[in-house]
């Protein structure tokens, strides 16, 4: 892997390569948006993609047929609309069949319930897109009025959050079904849990037991996940979860990985009860020979990790013993959403413990196989940012620089805090000669206008003298920083000078004999912000004037100090008379 190259998802073009984390996020979202736009065009206008030129033809790459082919009112037409996920059309056709007295089979009715419970009686994405398209194309409607109504309906959808409505189509169809089996009840329970009607789901489960039906493992998983919304007290939550587990045993339903993950997810909301019972759940998983997934470990870390006070629990060490030699595959929806959080939370704990060995172990686990794919772009950058900060804090500077060169920008984009940590690490190790290359990276990352970083950078470069070659490189950095302050663009807010920053720039110019540049800073910029140069700045400027044999500049300095009424003016005058050959006029 080329450490100087950007991530492979980006175009290999200097203009299209991201410079920092914000650009990387924007470009990756733009690329995904382009893909979605292409899919939308293919789905909305399949008639333009009906010619098959590929040999051999690959059906999965061709547009799907999303328009109903069967006309009329029949069960076959209903099955087709359910398959195409047309919620509204399916409900309308079902009602027409019922009104016409045509019996609908239990299997087809259950399929319709599956569709309704999945979408929460709302519309599928395809139907929403078609409705929006019709709204835009509808003639004779006032545009502003249409937009206002659209905004209101969108707000309503967002506020409702696709919740389970009272007496919705799913409930209505369930009630009029002449015959119901276990599948009908299980579908309703899972739909109610998914869309926030946990109390209704529990009541439906009780009705199901009264009808002597058995639930499947997926229904029990949904009920266990709904426990925190059914009971308020921690102990009551655990007791209810145990009731469901006992029912599984009685009904001979074999638990799976999702069952235990749902149980651990519930224990996350059970306080101390969760901490006392979670390890027993893990042991039960081992007894049933069920391997934990990333979500399992995430739930465990969440239960036990509460900052530095509880770090002594050592749970993270036990988790790492299990995961560092495993390559994971997604088995639970939470693996994808929470898998990255597991690594991130683990690294946060390493930072709290300041344990670099633990961080290396966690990083080894993250890089094992395809585990890194569980981290999305944002989390990946946050993970590496934390890892690099810990390196700066705990590792030798050679190791820090090696990681920095290998990781940036191919793996992550340093944040301002990372740059600050790196500068402090360079200072602690007395490796300030690396600062010019760090400054080049700062410009590339777009941090050239960050005043906190500029102040730290200038402070380190001007604190003491260095060999001539390094001082020249520092003066070049100071010149760049001065240029950033003097940039004036219509879209840019002017970068304000501070007294300390001006003093550092003047010192750096003076130490390489750039008398005119140093004098410009002292005379023009200091007066502009109503600040006075420090004694150190004036002494360095006098040394510069002596080095370049410029008595006129030394005299200007003495006059400036005298006009400002500085106590050092007499001392500067004495030094000038002693160290320079002055004419009678100059004296």
C-alpha positions as CSV (number, residue, x, y, z in Angstrom):
1,X,0.0,0.0,0.0
2,X,1.3,3.4,-1.0
3,X,1.4,5.5,2.2
4,X,1.3,8.8,0.2
5,X,-1.9,7.8,-1.7
6,X,-5.5,8.5,-0.7
7,X,-8.0,5.7,0.0
8,X,-8.7,3.5,-3.0
9,X,-12.4,4.7,-3.1
10,X,-11.3,8.1,-4.3
11,X,-10.3,9.1,-7.9
12,X,-6.6,9.0,-8.6
13,X,-6.5,12.6,-9.5
14,X,-4.9,15.5,-7.5
15,X,-8.0,17.6,-7.9
16,X,-10.4,14.9,-6.7
17,X,-8.2,13.6,-3.8
18,X,-9.4,14.8,-0.3
19,X,-7.1,17.0,1.7
20,X,-8.6,16.3,5.1
21,X,-11.2,14.4,7.0
22,X,-14.0,16.8,6.0
23,X,-13.1,16.5,2.3
24,X,-12.9,12.7,2.6
25,X,-16.4,12.5,4.1
26,X,-17.8,14.9,1.5
27,X,-16.2,13.0,-1.4
28,X,-17.2,9.6,-0.2
29,X,-20.8,10.7,0.4
30,X,-20.8,12.3,-3.1
31,X,-19.7,9.1,-4.6
32,X,-22.4,7.1,-2.8
33,X,-25.0,9.8,-3.8
34,X,-23.9,9.3,-7.5
35,X,-24.5,5.6,-7.2
36,X,-27.9,6.1,-5.6
37,X,-28.8,8.6,-8.4
38,X,-27.8,6.0,-11.0
39,X,-29.9,3.3,-9.3
40,X,-32.9,5.8,-9.2
41,X,-32.6,6.5,-12.9
42,X,-32.5,2.8,-13.8
43,X,-35.5,2.0,-11.5
44,X,-37.6,5.0,-12.6
45,X,-36.9,4.6,-16.4
46,X,-36.3,0.9,-17.0
47,X,-37.6,1.3,-20.6
48,X,-34.4,3.1,-21.6
49,X,-32.3,0.1,-20.4
50,X,-34.2,-2.8,-22.0
51,X,-31.6,-3.7,-24.7
52,X,-29.2,-6.4,-23.7
53,X,-25.8,-5.9,-25.3
54,X,-23.8,-7.9,-22.8
55,X,-22.6,-11.4,-23.7
56,X,-23.3,-13.4,-21.6
57,X,-26.2,-11.6,-20.1
58,X,-26.0,-11.1,-16.4
59,X,-29.6,-10.6,-15.0
60,X,-28.5,-9.2,-11.6
61,X,-26.9,-6.2,-13.4
62,X,-30.0,-5.4,-15.5
63,X,-32.9,-3.3,-14.2
64,X,-35.5,-5.1,-12.3
65,X,-39.1,-5.3,-13.6
66,X,-41.0,-3.1,-11.0
67,X,-44.3,-2.6,-12.8
68,X,-47.1,-5.1,-12.2
69,X,-47.7,-7.4,-15.2
70,X,-50.9,-9.1,-14.0
71,X,-54.1,-7.1,-14.5
72,X,-57.5,-7.6,-12.8
73,X,-58.5,-8.5,-9.3
74,X,-57.1,-11.9,-8.4
75,X,-55.0,-13.5,-5.8
76,X,-52.2,-13.9,-8.3
77,X,-52.2,-10.1,-8.9
78,X,-52.1,-9.6,-5.1
79,X,-49.1,-11.9,-4.8
80,X,-47.3,-10.0,-7.5
81,X,-47.9,-6.7,-5.8
82,X,-46.7,-8.1,-2.5
83,X,-43.5,-9.3,-4.2
84,X,-43.0,-5.9,-5.8
85,X,-43.4,-4.4,-2.2
86,X,-46.3,-2.1,-3.3
87,X,-47.9,-1.6,0.1
88,X,-50.8,0.7,-0.9
89,X,-51.7,-1.3,-4.0
90,X,-51.5,-4.6,-2.1
91,X,-53.9,-3.3,0.6
92,X,-56.4,-1.9,-2.0
93,X,-56.4,-5.2,-4.0
94,X,-56.9,-7.2,-0.8
95,X,-59.9,-5.1,0.1
96,X,-61.3,-5.5,-3.4
97,X,-61.0,-9.3,-3.1
98,X,-62.7,-9.3,0.3
99,X,-65.5,-7.1,-0.9
100,X,-66.0,-9.4,-3.9
101,X,-66.2,-12.4,-1.6
102,X,-63.2,-14.0,-3.1
103,X,-61.3,-16.0,-0.4
104,X,-57.7,-15.2,0.0
105,X,-55.4,-18.1,1.1
106,X,-53.8,-18.0,4.6
107,X,-50.3,-18.0,3.0
108,X,-51.0,-14.9,0.9
109,X,-52.6,-13.1,3.8
110,X,-49.6,-13.8,5.9
111,X,-47.3,-12.5,3.1
112,X,-49.3,-9.3,3.1
113,X,-49.0,-9.0,6.9
114,X,-45.2,-9.5,6.5
115,X,-45.1,-6.6,4.1
116,X,-47.3,-4.3,6.3
117,X,-45.4,-5.1,9.5
118,X,-42.0,-4.5,7.8
119,X,-43.0,-1.1,6.5
120,X,-45.1,-0.2,9.6
121,X,-48.2,0.3,7.4
122,X,-46.3,3.1,5.7
123,X,-45.1,3.3,2.1
124,X,-42.2,1.5,0.6
125,X,-39.3,3.6,-0.8
126,X,-40.4,3.0,-4.4
127,X,-43.9,4.2,-3.7
128,X,-42.6,7.4,-1.9
129,X,-40.4,8.1,-4.9
130,X,-43.3,7.7,-7.3
131,X,-45.6,9.9,-5.2
132,X,-43.0,12.7,-5.1
133,X,-42.6,12.4,-8.9
134,X,-46.4,12.7,-9.4
135,X,-46.4,15.7,-7.1
136,X,-43.7,17.4,-9.1
137,X,-45.4,16.7,-12.4
138,X,-49.0,17.6,-11.3
139,X,-50.2,20.6,-13.4
140,X,-52.2,23.5,-12.2
141,X,-51.0,23.5,-8.7
142,X,-49.4,26.6,-7.1
143,X,-45.7,25.7,-6.7
144,X,-45.2,27.6,-3.4
145,X,-48.3,26.1,-1.9
146,X,-47.2,22.6,-3.1
147,X,-43.8,23.0,-1.5
148,X,-45.4,24.2,1.8
149,X,-47.7,21.1,1.9
150,X,-44.8,18.8,1.0
151,X,-42.7,20.3,3.9
152,X,-45.6,19.8,6.3
153,X,-46.1,16.2,5.3
154,X,-42.3,15.6,5.6
155,X,-42.3,17.1,9.1
156,X,-45.2,14.9,10.0
157,X,-43.4,11.8,8.7
158,X,-40.2,12.7,10.6
159,X,-42.0,13.5,13.9
160,X,-44.0,10.3,13.7
161,X,-40.9,8.3,12.8
162,X,-42.9,5.6,11.1
163,X,-44.5,4.5,14.4
164,X,-47.3,1.9,14.8
165,X,-50.7,3.6,14.3
166,X,-53.8,2.5,16.2
167,X,-56.1,0.2,14.1
168,X,-53.8,0.4,11.1
169,X,-54.1,-1.9,8.0
170,X,-52.1,-4.7,9.6
171,X,-54.3,-4.8,12.7
172,X,-57.5,-4.4,10.6
173,X,-56.5,-7.3,8.2
174,X,-55.4,-9.5,11.2
175,X,-58.8,-9.0,12.9
176,X,-60.8,-10.0,9.8
177,X,-58.7,-13.1,9.0
178,X,-61.0,-16.1,9.2
179,X,-58.0,-18.3,10.3
180,X,-54.8,-17.3,12.0
181,X,-51.7,-19.5,12.5
182,X,-48.5,-19.0,14.5
183,X,-46.9,-17.1,11.5
184,X,-49.7,-14.5,11.7
185,X,-49.1,-13.8,15.4
186,X,-45.3,-13.8,15.1
187,X,-45.4,-11.4,12.2
188,X,-47.7,-9.0,14.1
189,X,-45.5,-9.2,17.3
190,X,-42.3,-8.5,15.4
191,X,-43.9,-5.6,13.5
192,X,-45.2,-4.0,16.7
193,X,-41.8,-4.3,18.4
194,X,-40.0,-2.9,15.3
195,X,-42.3,0.2,15.2
196,X,-42.4,1.0,18.9
197,X,-45.6,-0.7,20.1
198,X,-43.9,-3.0,22.6
199,X,-46.9,-3.1,25.0
200,X,-49.2,-4.2,22.2
201,X,-46.7,-6.8,21.1
202,X,-46.7,-8.3,24.6
203,X,-50.5,-8.4,24.7
204,X,-50.4,-10.1,21.3
205,X,-47.9,-12.6,22.6
206,X,-50.3,-13.4,25.6
207,X,-53.2,-13.9,23.0
208,X,-50.9,-16.2,21.0
209,X,-50.2,-18.3,24.1
210,X,-54.0,-18.5,24.8
211,X,-54.6,-19.7,21.3
212,X,-52.0,-22.5,22.0
213,X,-49.6,-21.3,19.3
214,X,-45.8,-21.4,19.6
215,X,-43.5,-18.5,18.8
216,X,-40.4,-18.9,16.7
217,X,-36.9,-17.8,17.7
218,X,-37.1,-14.4,15.9
219,X,-40.3,-13.5,17.8
220,X,-38.6,-14.3,21.1
221,X,-35.6,-12.2,20.1
222,X,-37.9,-9.3,19.4
223,X,-39.7,-9.7,22.7
224,X,-36.5,-9.9,24.7
225,X,-35.3,-6.7,22.9
226,X,-38.5,-5.0,23.9
227,X,-38.2,-5.8,27.6
228,X,-36.7,-2.3,28.6
229,X,-39.9,-0.7,27.2
230,X,-42.2,-3.0,29.1
231,X,-40.7,-2.7,32.6
232,X,-39.1,0.3,34.4
233,X,-37.2,-1.3,37.3
234,X,-33.9,-3.1,36.5
235,X,-34.8,-6.3,38.4
236,X,-38.2,-6.5,36.8
237,X,-36.6,-6.2,33.3
238,X,-34.3,-9.1,34.1
239,X,-37.2,-11.2,35.5
240,X,-39.3,-10.6,32.4
241,X,-36.4,-11.6,30.1
242,X,-36.0,-14.8,32.2
243,X,-39.8,-15.5,31.6
244,X,-39.3,-15.3,27.8
245,X,-36.2,-17.6,28.1
246,X,-38.1,-20.1,30.1
247,X,-40.9,-20.0,27.5
248,X,-38.3,-20.8,24.9
249,X,-37.2,-23.8,26.8
250,X,-40.8,-25.0,27.4
251,X,-41.6,-24.6,23.7
252,X,-38.3,-26.3,22.7
253,X,-37.2,-23.2,20.7
254,X,-33.4,-23.3,20.3
255,X,-31.8,-19.8,21.0
256,X,-29.4,-18.4,18.4
257,X,-26.7,-15.7,18.4
258,X,-29.4,-13.0,18.0
259,X,-31.2,-14.2,21.1
260,X,-28.1,-13.7,23.3
261,X,-27.3,-10.4,21.7
262,X,-30.9,-9.2,22.3
263,X,-30.5,-10.3,25.9
264,X,-27.2,-8.5,26.4
265,X,-28.7,-5.4,24.7
266,X,-31.5,-5.5,27.3
267,X,-28.9,-5.9,30.1
268,X,-27.2,-2.7,28.9
269,X,-30.3,-1.0,30.3
270,X,-30.3,-2.9,33.6
271,X,-27.6,-1.1,35.6
272,X,-25.9,-3.2,38.2
273,X,-28.1,-6.2,37.4
274,X,-26.7,-6.2,33.9
275,X,-23.1,-6.2,35.1
276,X,-23.8,-9.2,37.5
277,X,-25.7,-11.3,34.9
278,X,-23.9,-10.5,31.6
279,X,-21.0,-12.9,32.2
280,X,-23.5,-15.7,32.9
281,X,-25.1,-15.0,29.5
282,X,-21.6,-15.4,27.8
283,X,-21.0,-18.7,29.6
284,X,-24.4,-20.0,28.4
285,X,-23.4,-19.0,24.9
286,X,-20.2,-21.0,25.3
287,X,-22.2,-24.0,26.7
288,X,-24.4,-24.0,23.5
289,X,-21.3,-23.6,21.3
290,X,-22.5,-20.2,19.9
291,X,-19.6,-17.9,18.9
292,X,-20.1,-14.3,19.9
293,X,-20.2,-11.6,17.2
294,X,-18.8,-8.1,17.3
295,X,-22.1,-6.8,18.7
296,X,-21.8,-9.2,21.6
297,X,-18.5,-7.7,22.6
298,X,-19.8,-4.2,22.1
299,X,-22.7,-4.9,24.5
300,X,-20.2,-6.3,27.1
301,X,-17.9,-3.3,26.8
302,X,-20.8,-0.9,27.2
303,X,-22.1,-2.8,30.3
304,X,-18.7,-2.8,32.0
305,X,-16.9,0.3,30.7
306,X,-17.8,3.5,32.5
307,X,-14.5,5.4,32.5
308,X,-11.4,5.0,34.5
309,X,-13.2,4.0,37.8
310,X,-14.2,0.6,36.4
311,X,-11.2,-0.1,34.3
312,X,-9.9,-2.5,36.9
313,X,-12.7,-5.0,35.8
314,X,-10.3,-6.2,33.1
315,X,-13.2,-7.1,30.8
316,X,-11.4,-5.5,27.9
317,X,-8.5,-7.8,28.4
318,X,-10.7,-10.8,28.3
319,X,-12.5,-9.5,25.2
320,X,-9.2,-8.9,23.4
321,X,-8.1,-12.5,24.3
322,X,-11.1,-13.7,22.4
323,X,-11.1,-11.3,19.4
324,X,-7.5,-10.6,18.5
325,X,-7.0,-13.8,16.5
326,X,-10.5,-13.8,14.9
327,X,-11.7,-12.5,11.6
328,X,-15.4,-11.5,11.9
329,X,-18.3,-11.7,9.4
330,X,-21.6,-9.8,9.9
331,X,-24.1,-12.0,11.7
332,X,-26.2,-9.4,13.5
333,X,-27.5,-6.0,12.2
334,X,-25.8,-4.4,15.2
335,X,-22.4,-5.9,14.0
336,X,-22.3,-3.3,11.3
337,X,-23.6,-0.3,13.3
338,X,-21.9,-1.2,16.6
339,X,-18.9,-3.3,15.5
340,X,-16.9,-0.1,14.9
341,X,-18.0,1.3,18.2
342,X,-16.5,-1.8,19.9
343,X,-13.1,-1.0,18.6
344,X,-13.5,2.8,19.2
345,X,-14.8,2.2,22.8
346,X,-11.9,-0.1,23.5
347,X,-9.4,2.4,22.3
348,X,-11.0,5.1,24.4
349,X,-10.4,2.9,27.4
350,X,-6.8,2.4,26.3
351,X,-6.4,6.2,26.2
352,X,-7.9,6.5,29.8
353,X,-5.5,3.8,31.0
354,X,-2.6,5.2,29.0
355,X,-1.8,1.6,28.0
356,X,0.0,1.5,24.7
357,X,0.5,-2.3,24.7
358,X,-3.3,-2.8,25.1
359,X,-3.8,-0.3,22.2
360,X,-1.4,-2.3,20.0
361,X,-3.3,-5.5,20.8
362,X,-6.6,-3.8,19.9
363,X,-5.1,-2.5,16.7
364,X,-3.9,-6.0,15.8
365,X,-7.5,-7.3,16.3
366,X,-8.9,-4.5,14.1
367,X,-6.5,-5.2,11.3
368,X,-7.1,-9.0,11.4
369,X,-8.7,-10.2,8.2
370,X,-11.6,-8.0,7.1
371,X,-12.4,-6.6,10.6
372,X,-11.4,-3.1,9.5
373,X,-14.4,-3.1,7.1
374,X,-16.8,-2.8,10.1
375,X,-15.6,0.8,10.6
376,X,-17.2,3.4,8.4
377,X,-15.2,6.3,7.1
378,X,-15.9,8.6,10.0
379,X,-15.3,6.0,12.7
380,X,-12.2,4.8,11.0
381,X,-10.7,8.3,11.0
382,X,-11.8,8.8,14.7
383,X,-10.2,5.4,15.6
384,X,-6.9,6.2,14.0
385,X,-6.9,9.7,15.4
386,X,-7.3,8.4,19.0
387,X,-4.6,5.7,18.3
388,X,-2.2,8.3,17.0
389,X,-2.8,10.6,20.0
390,X,-2.0,7.7,22.3
391,X,1.2,7.0,20.3
392,X,2.3,10.7,20.7
393,X,1.7,10.5,24.4
394,X,3.4,7.1,25.1
395,X,5.8,6.1,22.4
396,X,9.3,7.0,21.3
397,X,9.5,9.8,18.7
398,X,11.0,7.5,16.0
399,X,8.1,5.1,16.4
400,X,5.6,8.0,16.3
401,X,7.1,9.4,13.1
402,X,7.1,6.0,11.5
403,X,3.4,5.5,12.2
404,X,2.7,9.1,11.0
405,X,4.4,8.6,7.7
406,X,2.7,5.2,7.1
407,X,-0.8,6.3,8.1
408,X,-1.2,9.8,6.7
409,X,-3.0,10.2,4.3
410,X,-3.5,6.6,3.2
411,X,-5.2,5.5,6.4
412,X,-6.4,8.6,8.1
413,X,-6.4,12.4,8.0
414,X,-4.8,14.0,11.1
415,X,-7.1,16.3,13.1
416,X,-5.8,19.6,14.6
417,X,-5.5,17.8,17.9
418,X,-3.3,15.1,16.3
419,X,-1.0,17.8,14.9
420,X,-0.8,19.5,18.3
421,X,0.0,16.2,19.9
422,X,2.7,15.5,17.3
423,X,4.3,19.0,17.9
424,X,4.3,18.4,21.6
425,X,5.9,14.9,21.1
426,X,8.6,16.5,18.9
427,X,9.2,19.1,21.6
428,X,9.5,16.5,24.3
429,X,12.0,14.5,22.2
430,X,13.9,17.6,21.0
431,X,13.3,16.7,17.3
432,X,12.2,20.2,16.2
433,X,14.0,19.8,12.9
434,X,10.9,17.9,11.7
435,X,8.7,20.9,12.2
436,X,9.0,22.2,8.5
437,X,7.7,19.0,7.1
438,X,4.8,19.0,9.6
439,X,4.1,22.6,8.5
440,X,3.8,21.3,4.9
441,X,1.3,18.7,6.0
442,X,-0.6,21.4,7.9
443,X,-1.0,23.4,4.7
444,X,-2.0,20.3,2.8
445,X,-4.6,19.5,5.4
446,X,-6.0,23.0,5.4
447,X,-4.9,23.9,8.9
448,X,-2.8,26.9,7.8
449,X,-5.3,29.3,9.4
450,X,-5.7,27.5,12.8
451,X,-4.4,30.1,15.3
452,X,-3.8,27.5,18.1
453,X,-1.6,25.4,15.8
454,X,0.2,28.5,14.4
455,X,1.0,29.8,17.9
456,X,2.4,26.4,19.0
457,X,4.4,26.1,15.8
458,X,5.9,29.6,16.1
459,X,6.6,29.2,19.8
460,X,8.6,26.0,19.3
461,X,10.6,27.3,16.3
462,X,11.5,30.6,18.0
463,X,12.2,29.4,21.5
464,X,16.0,28.8,21.0
465,X,18.6,29.0,18.3
466,X,19.3,26.1,16.0
467,X,21.9,25.4,13.3
468,X,21.8,27.7,10.3
469,X,20.2,25.1,7.9
470,X,17.3,24.5,10.4
471,X,16.9,28.3,11.1
472,X,16.5,28.9,7.3
473,X,13.8,26.3,7.1
474,X,12.1,27.9,10.2
475,X,12.3,31.3,8.5
476,X,10.6,29.9,5.4
477,X,7.8,28.5,7.6
478,X,7.5,32.0,9.2
479,X,7.2,33.6,5.8
480,X,4.4,31.2,4.8
481,X,2.6,32.0,8.1
482,X,3.0,35.7,7.4
483,X,1.5,35.2,4.0
484,X,-1.5,33.4,5.4
485,X,-2.1,36.4,7.8
486,X,-1.9,38.8,4.9
487,X,-4.2,36.9,2.5
488,X,-7.3,38.9,1.7
489,X,-10.1,37.2,-0.1
490,X,-13.8,38.0,-0.5
491,X,-14.8,34.7,1.1
492,X,-12.1,34.6,3.8
493,X,-12.2,36.3,7.2
494,X,-8.8,38.0,7.7
495,X,-6.6,36.1,10.1
496,X,-5.7,38.4,13.0
497,X,-2.2,38.8,14.3
498,X,-1.4,38.3,18.0
499,X,1.5,40.1,19.7
500,X,3.2,36.7,20.5
501,X,2.9,35.5,16.9
502,X,4.4,38.7,15.5
503,X,7.2,38.5,18.0
504,X,8.0,34.9,17.0
505,X,8.0,35.8,13.3
506,X,10.3,38.8,13.9
507,X,12.7,36.6,15.9
508,X,12.8,33.9,13.1
509,X,13.5,36.6,10.4
510,X,16.2,38.2,12.6
511,X,18.1,35.0,13.2
512,X,18.7,34.4,9.5
513,X,19.7,38.0,8.7
514,X,16.4,39.0,7.0
515,X,16.7,42.5,8.5
516,X,14.1,44.2,6.2
517,X,11.5,41.5,6.8
518,X,12.0,41.7,10.6
519,X,11.8,45.5,10.6
520,X,8.6,45.4,8.5
521,X,7.0,43.1,11.1
522,X,8.2,45.3,14.0
523,X,7.4,48.7,12.5
524,X,4.2,48.0,10.5
525,X,2.4,45.0,12.1
526,X,3.1,45.8,15.7
527,X,1.8,49.3,15.3
528,X,-1.2,48.0,13.4
529,X,-2.4,45.9,16.3
530,X,-1.2,48.4,19.0
531,X,1.4,46.0,20.5
532,X,5.0,46.6,21.7
533,X,7.8,44.2,20.8
534,X,9.4,42.4,23.7
535,X,13.0,43.0,24.8
536,X,14.0,39.6,23.4
537,X,12.7,40.6,19.9
538,X,14.5,43.9,20.0
539,X,17.8,42.2,21.1
540,X,17.6,39.7,18.3
541,X,16.9,42.4,15.8
542,X,20.0,44.3,17.0
543,X,22.0,41.1,16.7
544,X,20.7,40.7,13.1
545,X,21.6,44.3,12.3
546,X,25.1,43.7,13.7
547,X,25.4,40.4,11.7
548,X,24.5,42.1,8.5
549,X,26.4,45.3,9.3
550,X,23.4,47.6,9.1
551,X,23.9,50.5,11.6
552,X,21.0,52.4,10.1
553,X,18.6,49.6,11.2
554,X,20.1,49.6,14.7
555,X,19.5,53.4,15.0
556,X,15.9,53.0,13.8
557,X,15.4,50.4,16.5
558,X,16.8,52.8,19.2
559,X,14.5,55.6,18.0
560,X,11.5,53.2,18.0
561,X,12.3,52.1,21.6
562,X,12.7,55.8,22.7
563,X,9.4,56.9,21.0
564,X,7.6,54.1,22.8
565,X,9.2,55.1,26.1
566,X,10.6,51.6,26.8
567,X,13.0,51.1,29.7
568,X,15.3,49.1,27.3
569,X,15.9,52.1,25.1
570,X,19.0,53.3,27.0
571,X,20.5,49.7,27.0
572,X,19.8,49.4,23.2
573,X,21.5,52.8,22.7
574,X,24.6,51.8,24.6
575,X,24.8,48.5,22.7
576,X,24.5,50.3,19.4
577,X,27.3,52.8,20.3
578,X,29.5,50.0,21.5
579,X,28.9,47.4,18.8
580,X,28.6,49.5,15.6
581,X,31.0,52.0,14.0
582,X,28.8,55.1,13.8
583,X,29.5,58.4,12.0
584,X,29.2,61.7,13.8
585,X,25.8,62.3,12.2
586,X,24.5,58.9,13.3
587,X,25.7,59.5,16.8
